[in-house]
Amino acid sequence: MVTVVFGARGNVGRQVAAGLADLGVPTRLTSRTPDATRVAADLEVPGTLPGALEGATQVFLYAKPAGVDAFVAAARAAGVRHVVLLSSAAVVQPGADTNPIARDHRAVEQALEESGLSWTFVRPGIFATNTRWWWTRPIVAGEAVRLPYPEALTAPVGERDMAAVAVAALTDRRHAGRAYTVYGPQALSLRAQVGHLGAALGREIPIETVTPEEGRADLAATMPAVAADAVMGAWRAGAEAAPETSTVVEEITGRPGQTFAEWAREHADDFRA
């Protein structure tokens, strides 16, 4: 009765592994770079999957369209019963049909829906941890954070909350066949988010308003172009209307979702030199 956690070094995967360990659930952690605590598994290298899945009954999976068919075949052969997929809220948002991120995640969802395996989808919105990509360099350097839409609202969700929903789905079959869209519990402007990081660090962080073209270039320097475009789209939308928030985390786990201020205090050291 082993639960396999793919991407156990990732921001969410390692939290899932920790949550399962706290409950005493036997786990097998995987990584593309194995070590003493993680076995080799690469969703794009089918030959690594049978060994990683041997004897497993359930799996925490991240979306990798190129490898999903091989995963489904290996999972069925191994006797896996249930898969919890870390998907994306992009699949249910306007424009999903033309959004590359939404298409990739939906392709994996559809493969699991058609696999005969039991499944649960966790669909988070903007990750709070993405702020480490966007803003760590200027904050560490003592420079201004450059924002094209400083008053744009988003509802960032912490990786701990995503993992908590996934752990619940891995340990309670009542979540089978459900898809949970998970946003943060509150909508905050980008300016307010930078302010919370400053409060966690004990200093004010200056903000410089830049053009959308400059903002997109800054993002593209820290993440793939498709992701930079998705973030810019979310920021533009948040400048025009308030985003959705959710109480899914509290409904499933019994505790309130983590606020961005709480996340910032927890991760303050990530923004220090």
N, C-alpha and C positions, 0 to 999 in steps of 0.2 A: 504493500500500500504506500508507494513512494510518490511524492509530488515533485515533478521536475520543474525547475525555474530556469527558463532561458534568460540570457542577458543579466545574470546575477551580479555583474559589476555595475550595471546601469543605475541611474538615479531612482527608478521605480523598482527594478528587479531586486536590488539589494534590500530595499524596504520590505518587499514581499517575502524574501527569504527570512528576514529578521522576524516579521510577524508570524510566519509559520513556525519558526523555531520557538518563539515565545509560547506557542500553543502545543508544543511537543509533537508537531507533525513531521514525520520523516521526510527529508528533502534530498534531492540531488541537484546541486547547483552546476550550471554549465557556463562555459565561456569559450570564445574563439581562441583565447590564450589560456589553456588550462594550467592549474597549479595544484598544490596539495589539497585544496578544498573544493576545486571546481574541475569537472570533467570536460573533455573537448566536445564541443558541439557548435556547428556553424550551419545555419539554416540554408545557406547557399552551397553547402557541400553535403549532398545527400548521404554519402558514406559515413558521415559522423553521427547520423541520427539514430540508427538502430541501437547502438551501444548506449547512447545517452538515455534512450526511452525504455530500455529493457526493464520489465517488471513495474513500470509506472502505471498508475491509474488515473492521474490527472496532471495537467501541465499549465504553467503560466507562460504565455507566449507573447512576443511582440510581433508587429506586422512586418513581414518581409515577403512581398508578392512573388518574387522570383523563386522562393523556396517553399511556398505553401503546399504545392502538390506533393512534393517529396515528403514534407512533414506529415501530411494527412495519411499517406501510404504507410509511413513508418509508424505513426501513432496507432493506426488501426491494426497493423501487424503485431505491435507490442501489447495490445489489449488496453490502451488508454481509453478511458470512459468519458472524461470531461476536460474541456479546454477553456481557460479564461484568457481572453485576448485583450491586450492593451491596444485599443483602437484609437479613434480620434473623433471629437465632436464635429470635425469638418464634414463627416459623412451625412449629417443631418442639417447642415446649414445651407442657406441659399447659395446657388452656384456650385453645388457639390459635383454636378456632372462635368464641369469644366475645371475643377480644382484638382491638380495632380496629387496632392496629399490625400484628398478625399477619395479619389479613384483608387489609389494604392491600398488604402485601408479597407475600403469597401470590397475590393477584390478578395482580400484575405477573409473578411467576414463571410462573403458568399461561398467561398470554398469550404469554410467550416460548416455553414448552414447545410451544404449539400453533402457533407462527409459522412453523415450518420452518427457522428460523435455528439455528445451533449456539449453545449457551449454557453458561455456568458461573455458579453462584450462590455468593456469599460471604456467609455468614450470621453476622455478629458478634453477640456478646452485649453486655453493658454496655460502652459506650465509656469509656475512661479520661478522655477529654477532657470528658465530661459533668460531671466534678467542677469544671470551670471555671464552669459555669452554677450549680452548687449552692453552691459554697463560696467563690468569689472575693471577693464583697462583704464577708462577715464577716472573712475573713483579711486583706484589704487594710486594713480598718478597725480591725484589732487586736481584734476581738470574738471571742466563742466561736462555734464551729461547732455549730449546733443539730441534734441527731440523735435521731430517734425510736427507732432500733434500733442503738445504737453497737456492739454486738457482732455484728451481722448480717454474714454473709460474702458477698462477691461476688468474681467473677473478672474484673476489668476488663481490656479488651484495648486496646492502643494503636493509634492510627490508622496508624502506620507499619507495623504488622504486617498490618492489614487490606489496606493498599495493596500490601504485598509479595506477598500471596497473589493479589491481583487482577493484578498485573504478571506473575506466573508464569503465570496462566491466559490472559493476553493474548499471551504469547510462547511457549507450549508447548501444542500442541493435545491433548496427552495429558490435559489437564484438561477437555476438552469433555464435556458431559453429566454433570458432577460438581457436587455441592452440598457446600460445605465449611462446617461450623459451627465458628466460631472463638471460643473463649473465651481468657481470659488464662491464663498458665502456672501461676498460683497463686491460691488462695482467701485473701482477706484480710478482716479485719473492717473496718468503716467507721472504727472508732477507729484501727486500724493505718494505714489509708490517710491519714487526717489526720496521723498521726504522721510518715509518710514525707514529706508536704508540709512539715511543720514542720522536719524534718531538712534538706530541700533548701533551706529558707529560713534555716536557722541559728537557729531559735527555736521555743519550744514554743507550740503552738496549743491553747488551751483548748477543751473540749467541754462542751456543756450538753445533758443529756438532756431531751427534750420529749415530749409526747404524740403519738401517731400523727396526730391531727387537726391539731396545730400543725405537725408535720413536713410533712404534705401541703400545708398552706397555704403554707409556705415554698417548697416545690417549685413550686407553681402560680404563684408570683410570678416564677419564672424560666423557665418552659417551659409549653407548652400543657397543658391539663387532662388530656388523654388520656395524654400522656407522664408527667405527675406520677403518675397512677394506676398506670401500668406500673412506674415506679421504686419506688413504695411497695409494690407487689406483690412485686417482686424482693427488696426489703429484708425484708419480712415472711417470705418463703420462706427467705431466708438466715439469719434468726434462728432457724429451726427445723431446718434441715439444710444441710450443706455443698453449695455449688453445683458444677456440673461445671467442670473445667479441661480444657485440651486441649494437645496437642503438634502440632497441625496445622501451625502456622507452621514449626516445626523440620523436620517431615517434608517440607514442600514447598520450603522455602527453604534448608535445611541449616544454619540458625542458630537458636539458642533464641529463643523469644518474649520480648518485652520485659517485664520485671517492672514493677510499679507504682512501685517505688522508682526505677528507671531513668527511667521516664516522668516522675516528679515532678522529678527533677534536670534533665531536659531542658526542662521547662516551668516551672521555678521563677519565671522573670520574669513569667509570666502572673499570678502571685499577689502581685506586688509593686505598691506604689502607683505 
